[in-house]
Amino acid sequence: MEINLATTADIPALSGLLSLLFAQEAEFAPDAAAQQRGLAAIIDEPAVGAILVARDGPVVIGMVNLLFTVSTALGARVALLEDMVVAAKARNRGVGGALLREAIAYARGQGCRRITLLTDADNVRAQAFYRAQGFAMSPMVPLRLALD
């Protein structure tokens, strides 16, 4: 397995992985056109974020993306781990852990002082995975306002 930065050539495979992820999330639904626009916006503008891709040979088997912003509380750059997904056939092989470790190292290398992520409240498996990687529940509660 190899992990590296995504390129525009990876967008179709990444969009397919996002469709798997969004099909299981409570708040989102797959939308290939929107996913491809979002992926391209990140890949084309490294200041916005980064997408790391796990490959088994030429095949994309997982991805994680980080979006960057600045925390006024920390006075430093921070990251939002927006999406992380591993193809069903590649699960339970350490791909997710490797991707997350690489994402943490990448964020540190970009000067980030914190990574925040959201997961569905009932996705206890994902929560256990992230806790095992050092993440902790936040006392803050996420709220959203859709601007459609």
HELIX and SHEET records of a PDB file:
HELIX    1   1 THR A    8  ASP A   10  5                                   3    
HELIX    2   2 ILE A   11  GLN A   24  1                                  14    
HELIX    3   3 ALA A   32  ASP A   44  1                                  13    
HELIX    4   4 ALA A   88  ALA A   90  5                                   3    
HELIX    5   5 VAL A   95  GLY A  109  1                                  15    
HELIX    6   6 VAL A  124  ALA A  132  1                                   9    
SHEET    1   A 5 GLU A   2  LEU A   5  0                                        
SHEET    2   A 5 GLY A  49  ASP A  56 -1                                        
SHEET    3   A 5 VAL A  59  SER A  71 -1                                        
SHEET    4   A 5 ALA A  76  VAL A  86 -1                                        
SHEET    5   A 5 ILE A 115  LEU A 117  1                                        
END                                                                             
